[in-house]
Amino acid sequence: MKGAFDNDMEAVKRVFDLWKKIGYIKDEEQLIFFFRYIMWTKDIEYKKLEEIIKEKKIPGGEKMPSLAKRLYEEGKMEGIQEGIEKGIEKGIYEDKKMVAKNMLMRGLDEKFISEVTGLREKEVKEIRKEIKKN
């Protein structure tokens, strides 16, 4: 694993050889762990990894297409989840700004508004400027 961040694909091949020799690559979960690690640290595409697996005759290598699909789906789901979380965060932030705006329009203190909403005082001051523009 030491060479994982190098640009030397031979290190990946040596690791495959070692893991094959010691019998570490036995089941699908171990393969997934290893494939995921190599794909992320080397930033290589599934096709290149598949070539190495075929070249090194890795046991279970015939499962690579289904494993790649599983990894792809997991990554896709992670991306969707991340998008949802960012959307929620943005919505919460916009809600905080609206509350701050309403509080400012009622004459409340910027520091107090900052404490209540969790917005920085600088952000509250910016909201005040927007109110004055309109």
C-alpha positions as CSV (number, residue, x, y, z in Angstrom):
1,M,0.0,0.0,0.0
2,K,3.0,2.2,0.5
3,G,3.3,2.9,-3.3
4,A,-0.4,3.6,-3.7
5,F,0.0,7.3,-4.2
6,D,2.9,6.9,-6.7
7,N,2.2,6.9,-10.4
8,D,3.8,3.5,-10.6
9,M,1.2,1.0,-11.7
10,E,3.8,-1.8,-11.1
11,A,3.3,-1.2,-7.4
12,V,-0.4,-2.1,-7.8
13,K,0.6,-5.3,-9.7
14,R,3.0,-6.2,-7.0
15,V,0.4,-5.8,-4.4
16,F,-2.0,-8.0,-6.4
17,D,0.7,-10.6,-6.6
18,L,1.4,-10.4,-2.9
19,W,-2.3,-10.6,-1.9
20,K,-2.9,-13.5,-4.3
21,K,0.2,-15.3,-2.8
22,I,-0.9,-14.9,0.8
23,G,-4.5,-15.7,0.0
24,Y,-5.9,-12.4,1.1
25,I,-8.1,-12.0,-2.0
26,K,-10.7,-14.7,-1.2
27,D,-14.1,-13.1,-1.3
28,E,-16.0,-10.3,-2.9
29,E,-15.8,-8.0,0.1
30,Q,-12.0,-8.2,0.1
31,L,-11.9,-7.6,-3.6
32,I,-14.2,-4.6,-3.3
33,F,-12.1,-3.1,-0.5
34,F,-8.9,-3.5,-2.6
35,F,-10.5,-2.3,-5.8
36,R,-11.9,0.8,-4.1
37,Y,-8.6,1.5,-2.4
38,I,-6.6,1.3,-5.7
39,M,-9.2,3.2,-7.7
40,W,-9.3,6.1,-5.2
41,T,-5.5,6.3,-4.4
42,K,-4.4,5.8,-8.0
43,D,-7.4,7.7,-9.5
44,I,-7.6,5.1,-12.2
45,E,-10.6,4.0,-14.2
46,Y,-12.2,0.7,-13.8
47,K,-11.1,-0.5,-17.3
48,K,-7.4,-0.1,-16.4
49,L,-7.9,-2.0,-13.2
50,E,-9.8,-4.7,-15.1
51,E,-6.8,-5.1,-17.4
52,I,-4.4,-5.6,-14.5
53,I,-6.8,-8.1,-12.9
54,K,-6.9,-10.1,-16.1
55,E,-3.1,-9.9,-16.6
56,K,-2.4,-11.1,-13.1
57,K,-5.2,-13.7,-13.2
58,I,-6.6,-12.5,-9.9
59,P,-9.1,-15.0,-8.4
60,G,-12.6,-13.5,-8.7
61,G,-11.5,-11.2,-11.5
62,E,-14.4,-12.4,-13.6
63,K,-16.6,-10.7,-11.0
64,M,-15.0,-7.3,-11.9
65,P,-17.9,-6.1,-14.1
66,S,-20.4,-6.6,-11.4
67,L,-18.1,-5.2,-8.7
68,A,-17.4,-2.1,-10.9
69,K,-21.2,-1.6,-11.3
70,R,-21.6,-1.9,-7.6
71,L,-18.9,0.6,-6.9
72,Y,-20.4,2.9,-9.5
73,E,-23.8,2.7,-7.9
74,E,-22.4,3.3,-4.4
75,G,-20.6,6.4,-5.7
76,K,-23.7,7.6,-7.5
77,M,-25.7,7.1,-4.2
78,E,-23.0,9.0,-2.3
79,G,-23.2,11.8,-4.8
80,I,-27.0,12.0,-4.5
81,Q,-26.8,12.0,-0.7
82,E,-24.2,14.7,-0.7
83,G,-26.4,16.8,-3.0
84,I,-29.3,16.3,-0.7
85,E,-27.2,17.4,2.3
86,K,-25.9,20.5,0.5
87,G,-29.5,21.3,-0.5
88,I,-30.7,21.0,3.1
89,E,-27.8,23.1,4.3
90,K,-28.5,25.8,1.7
91,G,-32.2,25.7,2.7
92,I,-31.4,26.1,6.4
93,Y,-29.0,29.0,5.6
94,E,-31.7,30.7,3.5
95,D,-34.2,30.2,6.3
96,K,-31.7,31.8,8.8
97,K,-31.3,34.7,6.5
98,M,-35.0,35.2,6.3
99,V,-35.4,35.1,10.0
100,A,-32.5,37.6,10.4
101,K,-34.2,39.9,7.9
102,N,-37.5,39.7,9.7
103,M,-35.7,40.4,13.0
104,L,-33.8,43.4,11.5
105,M,-37.1,44.8,10.2
106,R,-38.4,44.7,13.7
107,G,-35.4,46.7,15.0
108,L,-33.6,44.0,16.8
109,D,-29.8,44.2,17.5
110,E,-27.4,42.6,15.0
111,K,-25.4,40.9,17.7
112,F,-28.6,39.3,19.2
113,I,-29.7,38.2,15.7
114,S,-26.3,36.7,15.1
115,E,-26.6,34.7,18.4
116,V,-30.1,33.5,17.7
117,T,-29.7,32.5,14.0
118,G,-26.1,31.3,14.1
119,L,-25.2,33.7,11.3
120,R,-22.0,35.8,11.7
121,E,-22.5,39.4,12.5
122,K,-21.0,40.3,9.2
123,E,-23.7,38.4,7.4
124,V,-26.4,40.1,9.5
125,K,-24.9,43.5,8.5
126,E,-25.0,42.4,4.8
127,I,-28.7,41.6,5.2
128,R,-29.3,45.0,6.7
129,K,-27.6,46.6,3.7
130,E,-29.9,44.6,1.4
131,I,-32.9,45.8,3.3
132,K,-31.8,49.4,3.0
133,K,-31.3,49.0,-0.8
134,N,-34.9,47.9,-1.2
